[in-house]
C-alpha cells in the first residue's frame, strides 16, 4: 500500500505543465518509474530544429493514444537531465523510445503521427496478435497496409520460427495468427498450416527456399542436426519477411530508406520533387504512373528481383548518386552493394519499353554500374556529403556559419602572421647587429 502511494507521489512530481500540453514533461525522477507500465518518450533538446518540428506532431500522437491503450506519452529535455540521456545512450535528437518493462525499442520511421501511433500500437500487445473473426481481420487491414498471418495450429517448428521473427520485428511490422478454417476465408486457399503476407489487395504465401530445403535434407540424412536445420529455416523465413515487408510500389522516405536496404532487392526509384504541400507537378505524376505501369505489366518477372517506389526528396537520391540529378529521374539501387544504375536515355523522354530494356540490362549484367564501397568512392562520398551539408547550413544560417568557421580561420591566420613577423623582426635585428659590428671594426 505504502509503495503504491509512494509511486503515485513520484508520478505526480514528474509532470510539468500537464494541464497545458497533456504530454508528460519528465525529469530525472522518471528513471525509477521506467519499468512501471508502458511509456512512449521523446528525448529532445530545445535548440534542435527537428525537435521543434516534431513538437506539434507529438501532441497529436498523445491525443490519438489517449484513452485507447494504457500508455503514457512524455518528453524529456536532455540538456537539463543529462543523466537520463546517458542512461538510455541517446546519441541524437529527437530520439523516440517505447519502454516496455526491461525492453526498450527505438523508433526509426518517419516522424508522422500515424506512423508513430502504429509503432506504439504494435508494441503494446504481444508480438503475435489473434484474429478470431472477420471483423478482426478488417481491423488489421485498416490498421496497417500490410501484415503477416500464420494460419494453423500454434505448434511445431514453423510456428516457433514465426513467433521468433515476430518478436524481433514487432516494432516494424504486424504479425497475426488465425485458425486454418478462418484463414481460408481470407486467402481463398485451403491450407492446414501456412504463412502469408497480405498487401496490395492480395496475399502471398511463404515458400521455403529450395536450396535451403535441400541442404536441410542432406543434414538430416548425415547428422540429424535439428538445431542447425531450424536456424536455416528461420534465416530463410526472416529473409522472406524482409523482402516482402513493403508494398509493391512504395514511397521512399528517409525513415524508410534504411529499412528498404534490408530487402536485398534492387530498388527501382522514380526521383521526383514534392512541394511544401507534398504535391508533385503533372509531368512528374505522369513519370511515376509510367513506372507504375511497367511494374504492373511485368510483375511476375520483376517481383523476385525488384522493389519499385518513388521519392519526393531528390536530396536522398543525390546523396546516393553523389551528384545533382535532373528531375524527374530514374535510379536503381543495389541494396546489397550500395551500387546504383542510371539510364543512358534522358529520363523525361523514356517510354515504358525503354524502362523495360533498362531493367532487363541490369538483370543481365550489361548496364554500367556506379558507386559502391571502394576506397576512392568512400572518400568522394565523404567529400560530397561534407560539401552538401556545409552548403545547406550556409543557406539556412550564413551568419552562424561565418562565425563558426570564420573565428578559427581568423585565429589561425593571426598565429601564422605572428610567426612570420617574428622571423622577419629577428632577421632585421641580426642585420642591425652585423652593421654595428662592421662599424665598430672600421673605427
C-alpha positions in Angstrom: 0.0 0.0 0.0 2.7 2.4 1.0 4.7 1.5 -2.1 1.8 2.3 -4.4 1.3 5.7 -2.6 4.9 6.5 -2.9 5.0 5.7 -6.6 1.9 7.8 -7.1 3.6 10.8 -5.5 6.6 10.4 -7.7 4.4 10.1 -10.8 2.7 13.4 -9.9 6.1 15.0 -9.4 7.4 14.2 -12.9 4.6 16.1 -14.5 5.1 19.7 -15.6 2.5 21.8 -17.3 0.4 18.7 -17.7 -2.8 20.8 -18.0 -1.5 22.8 -20.9 0.2 20.2 -23.1 -1.2 16.8 -21.8 2.2 15.4 -22.6 4.2 14.5 -19.5 7.2 16.7 -19.0 9.7 14.3 -17.4 12.7 14.8 -15.3 15.4 12.5 -13.8 12.8 11.3 -11.3 11.4 9.3 -14.3 14.2 6.7 -14.0 12.8 4.8 -11.1 9.4 4.6 -12.9 10.7 3.5 -16.3 9.8 -0.2 -15.6 6.3 0.7 -14.4 3.8 0.3 -17.2 4.2 1.4 -20.8 6.0 4.6 -21.9 6.4 6.5 -25.2 9.1 9.1 -24.7 10.7 11.7 -26.9 14.2 12.7 -25.9 14.8 16.3 -27.2 17.0 19.4 -27.0 15.5 22.9 -27.0 17.9 24.1 -29.7 17.2 21.2 -32.1 15.2 22.3 -35.2 13.9 18.8 -35.9 12.6 18.6 -32.3 10.7 21.8 -32.8 9.1 20.4 -35.9 8.1 17.2 -34.1 6.5 19.1 -31.1 3.0 19.6 -32.6 3.1 16.1 -34.1 4.0 14.7 -30.6 0.9 16.4 -29.1 -1.3 14.8 -31.8 0.3 11.4 -31.0 -0.7 11.8 -27.4 -4.2 12.8 -28.4 -4.5 9.7 -30.7 -3.3 7.3 -28.0 -5.3 8.9 -25.1 -8.0 6.6 -23.7 -7.2 3.8 -26.1 -4.3 2.0 -24.5 -2.6 2.1 -21.1 0.4 4.1 -22.3 1.9 7.3 -21.0 3.3 9.8 -23.6 6.1 12.0 -22.3 9.2 14.0 -23.3 12.4 15.0 -21.6 14.9 17.8 -22.1 18.3 16.0 -22.3 20.2 19.3 -21.9 18.8 19.6 -18.4 18.7 16.0 -17.4 21.9 14.6 -18.9 21.8 11.5 -16.6 18.7 10.3 -18.4 20.3 10.8 -21.8 23.3 8.8 -20.5 21.1 6.1 -19.1 19.4 5.5 -22.4 22.5 6.1 -24.6 20.9 9.0 -26.5 23.2 10.0 -29.4 20.9 12.3 -31.4 17.8 14.4 -31.2 15.0 13.8 -31.4 15.0 10.1 -30.3 11.8 8.3 -29.7 11.8 5.2 -27.4 9.0 2.9 -26.4 9.6 1.4 -23.0 8.0 -1.9 -22.0 9.3 -3.4 -18.8 13.0 -4.2 -19.2 12.9 -3.7 -23.0 13.2 -0.5 -25.0 12.5 0.0 -28.7 13.8 2.9 -30.7 11.5 4.4 -33.4 13.3 4.6 -36.8 10.5 5.5 -39.1 9.1 8.8 -40.5 8.1 11.4 -38.0 4.4 11.4 -38.7 1.5 10.9 -36.3 0.1 7.8 -38.0 3.5 6.1 -38.2 4.4 6.8 -34.6 1.0 5.8 -33.3 1.1 2.5 -35.2 4.6 1.9 -33.8 3.2 2.2 -30.3 0.1 0.1 -31.0 2.3 -2.8 -32.4 4.4 -2.8 -29.2 1.6 -2.6 -26.7 0.3 -6.1 -27.2 2.1 -9.5 -27.8 4.3 -10.0 -30.8 1.6 -12.1 -32.5 -2.0 -11.0 -32.2 -5.0 -13.2 -32.5 -7.5 -12.9 -35.4 -10.7 -14.6 -34.2 -13.3 -13.2 -36.7 -13.7 -11.4 -40.0 -14.1 -8.2 -38.0 -10.7 -8.7 -36.5 -9.3 -9.2 -40.0 -10.8 -6.0 -41.3 -9.4 -4.1 -38.3 -5.9 -5.5 -39.1 -6.3 -4.3 -42.7 -7.4 -0.9 -41.6 -4.5 -0.5 -39.1 -1.7 -1.5 -41.5 -1.2 -1.5 -45.2 0.5 -5.0 -44.9 0.7 -7.7 -42.3 1.8 -11.3 -41.8 -0.6 -14.1 -40.8 0.3 -17.6 -39.5 -2.6 -20.0 -40.3 -2.9 -23.3 -38.4 -2.0 -24.8 -35.1 0.3 -22.9 -32.8 2.8 -25.7 -32.5 5.8 -27.1 -34.3 8.9 -25.7 -35.8 7.2 -23.4 -38.3 5.2 -21.7 -35.5 8.3 -21.3 -33.3 10.2 -19.7 -36.1 7.3 -17.3 -37.0 6.9 -16.3 -33.4 10.7 -15.7 -33.1 10.8 -13.4 -36.1 7.6 -11.6 -35.0 9.3 -10.8 -31.7 12.4 -9.4 -33.4 10.4 -7.3 -35.9 7.4 -6.3 -33.8 8.4 -2.7 -33.8 8.4 -2.6 -37.6 5.6 -4.9 -38.8 2.3 -6.5 -37.6 2.0 -10.3 -37.1 -1.2 -12.3 -36.5 -2.4 -15.8 -36.0 -5.7 -17.3 -37.2 -7.1 -20.8 -37.3 -6.8 -22.6 -40.6 -10.5 -22.6 -41.4 -10.8 -18.9 -40.7 -7.7 -18.0 -42.6 -9.1 -19.9 -45.6 -11.9 -17.4 -45.8 -9.4 -14.5 -46.1 -6.9 -16.0 -48.5 -9.2 -18.3 -50.6 -6.7 -21.1 -50.3 -7.2 -24.3 -48.3 -4.1 -24.8 -46.2 -3.6 -26.6 -42.9 -0.6 -24.6 -41.9 0.9 -21.6 -43.9 2.5 -18.1 -43.5 1.1 -15.4 -45.7 1.6 -11.7 -46.2 -1.4 -9.6 -47.0 -0.7 -6.5 -49.1 -1.7 -4.7 -52.3 -5.2 -6.2 -52.1 -3.8 -9.7 -52.4 -1.8 -12.3 -50.4 1.5 -14.2 -51.0 2.5 -17.4 -49.4 5.9 -18.2 -47.9 7.6 -21.0 -49.8 10.8 -22.3 -48.2 13.8 -21.8 -50.4 14.6 -24.9 -52.3 18.3 -24.7 -51.8 17.9 -24.4 -48.0 15.4 -27.3 -48.1 17.9 -29.5 -50.0 20.7 -28.5 -47.5 18.3 -29.4 -44.6 17.6 -32.8 -46.2 21.3 -33.6 -46.6 22.0 -32.6 -42.9 19.0 -34.7 -41.8 20.5 -37.7 -43.5 24.0 -37.1 -42.4 23.9 -35.9 -38.8 20.3 -35.2 -37.7 21.4 -31.7 -36.6 17.9 -30.4 -35.9 19.2 -27.2 -34.2 21.2 -26.1 -37.3 18.2 -27.0 -39.5 15.9 -24.8 -37.5 18.3 -21.9 -37.8 18.5 -22.3 -41.6 14.7 -22.3 -41.9 14.5 -19.3 -39.6 17.0 -17.5 -41.7 15.0 -18.2 -44.9 11.8 -17.0 -43.3 13.5 -14.0 -41.9 14.9 -13.2 -45.4 11.5 -13.6 -47.0 9.9 -11.3 -44.4 12.5 -8.6 -45.0 12.0 -8.9 -48.8 8.2 -8.7 -48.7 7.6 -6.1 -45.9 6.8 -3.3 -48.3 4.1 -2.6 -50.8 4.9 -3.3 -54.4 5.1 0.5 -55.1 6.3 2.3 -52.0 7.1 5.9 -51.2 10.8 6.1 -50.3 11.4 8.5 -47.4 14.5 9.0 -45.2 12.9 7.0 -42.5 12.1 4.0 -44.8 15.3 4.1 -46.8 17.5 2.2 -44.4 14.8 -0.4 -44.0 14.4 -0.8 -47.7 18.1 -1.5 -47.9 17.5 -4.7 -45.9 15.3 -6.2 -48.6 18.4 -7.2 -50.6 16.4 -6.4 -53.7 17.2 -3.9 -56.5 15.3 -0.7 -55.6 13.8 1.0 -58.7 13.1 4.6 -57.7 11.4 7.4 -59.6 13.2 10.6 -58.3 10.6 13.4 -58.1 10.2 16.6 -56.0 7.3 17.5 -53.8 6.4 21.0 -52.7 5.6 22.0 -49.2 2.1 20.6 -49.5 3.5 17.2 -50.5 2.3 17.6 -54.1 4.1 16.9 -57.4 3.6 18.5 -60.8 1.6 16.8 -63.6 4.7 15.8 -65.6 6.2 14.1 -62.5 2.9 12.4 -61.9 2.9 11.1 -65.4 6.5 9.8 -65.0 5.5 8.0 -61.8 2.5 6.5 -63.4 4.6 5.3 -66.3 7.0 3.5 -64.0 4.0 2.0 -62.1 2.6 0.6 -65.4 6.0 -1.1 -66.1 5.8 -2.8 -62.7 2.2 -3.9 -63.3 2.8 -5.3 -66.8 5.9 -7.3 -65.7 5.1 -8.0 -62.0 5.7 -11.8 -62.3 9.1 -11.3 -63.8 10.3 -8.4 -61.8 8.8 -9.1 -58.3 11.5 -11.5 -57.2 14.3 -9.1 -58.1 12.9 -5.5 -57.9 11.3 -3.3 -55.3 9.6 -0.4 -57.0 9.0 3.0 -55.5 9.3 6.8 -55.7 10.7 9.6 -53.7 9.6 13.2 -53.3 13.0 14.2 -51.9 15.7 14.5 -54.6 18.3 15.1 -52.0 18.0 11.4 -51.0 18.8 10.3 -54.5 21.5 12.9 -54.9 23.3 11.6 -51.9 23.4 8.1 -53.4 24.4 9.3 -56.8 26.9 11.9 -55.4 25.6 14.3 -58.0 22.6 16.6 -58.7 20.1 14.6 -60.8 17.7 16.2 -63.1 14.0 16.0 -62.1 12.2 13.7 -62.8 14.8 10.9 -63.0 15.1 7.2 -62.7 17.6 5.4 -60.4 18.1 1.7 -59.5 20.0 1.0 -56.3 21.6 -2.4 -55.4 20.7 -2.7 -51.7 23.4 -5.3 -51.2 26.5 -3.5 -52.7 25.1 0.1 -52.5 25.9 0.5 -56.2 23.5 2.2 -58.4 22.4 2.4 -62.1 21.3 5.4 -64.1 19.8 5.2 -67.6 21.7 6.5 -70.6 18.5 7.9 -72.1 17.1 11.2 -70.9 14.5 10.2 -68.2 11.8 12.7 -69.3 11.8 11.0 -72.8 11.8 7.4 -71.6 9.0 5.2 -72.6 7.7 2.0 -70.8 9.7 0.0 -73.4 12.9 1.9 -72.7 12.4 1.4 -69.0 11.9 -2.3 -69.5 15.1 -2.6 -71.6 17.0 -0.7 -68.9 15.8 -3.0 -66.1 16.5 -6.1 -68.2 20.0 -4.9 -68.9 20.6 -4.6 -65.2 19.4 -8.2 -64.5 21.7 -9.4 -67.4 24.7 -7.5 -66.0 25.1 -5.3 -69.1 24.2 -1.9 -67.6 27.0 0.4 -66.4 27.3 0.5 -62.6 28.3 3.4 -60.3 29.1 3.9 -56.7 29.8 1.1 -54.2 32.1 0.7 -51.2 35.5 1.1 -52.8 38.1 3.3 -51.0 38.0 6.0 -53.6 34.2 6.1 -53.7 34.0 6.4 -49.9 36.5 9.3 -50.0 34.5 11.1 -52.6 31.2 10.4 -50.8 32.7 11.9 -47.6 33.7 15.0 -49.6 30.3 15.2 -51.3 28.4 14.9 -48.0 30.6 17.5 -46.3 30.2 19.9 -49.2 26.4 19.4 -49.3 26.0 19.8 -45.5 28.0 23.0 -45.5 26.0 24.4 -48.4 22.7 23.6 -46.6 24.0 25.1 -43.4 25.1 28.3 -45.2 21.7 28.7 -46.9 19.9 28.2 -43.6 22.1 30.4 -41.4 25.0 32.1 -43.1 25.8 34.4 -40.1 26.3 31.4 -37.8 28.4 29.5 -40.3 30.6 32.6 -40.9 31.2 32.9 -37.1 31.8 29.1 -36.6 34.3 28.8 -39.4 35.5 32.4 -39.5 36.8 32.6 -36.0 39.0 29.5 -36.2 40.4 30.6 -39.5 41.0 34.1 -38.1 42.9 32.8 -35.2 44.9 30.5 -37.5 45.8 33.4 -39.7 46.8 35.5 -36.7 49.1 32.8 -35.5 50.7 32.4 -38.9 51.1 36.2 -39.2 52.7 36.3 -35.7 55.2 33.6 -36.6 56.1 35.1 -39.9 56.5 38.6 -38.4 58.6 37.3 -35.6 61.0 35.7 -38.1 61.3 39.0 -40.1 61.9 41.0 -36.9 64.6 38.5 -35.8 66.2 38.8 -39.2 66.2 42.6 -39.1 67.8 42.5 -35.6 70.6 40.3 -36.9 71.2 42.6 -39.8 71.4 45.6 -37.5 73.9 43.7 -35.3 76.1 42.9 -38.3 76.1 46.5 -39.4 77.0 47.7 -35.9 79.8 45.1 -35.7 81.1 46.3 -39.0 81.1 50.0 -38.0 82.9 49.2 -34.8 85.6 47.2 -36.6 86.1 50.0 -39.1 86.6 52.6 -36.4 
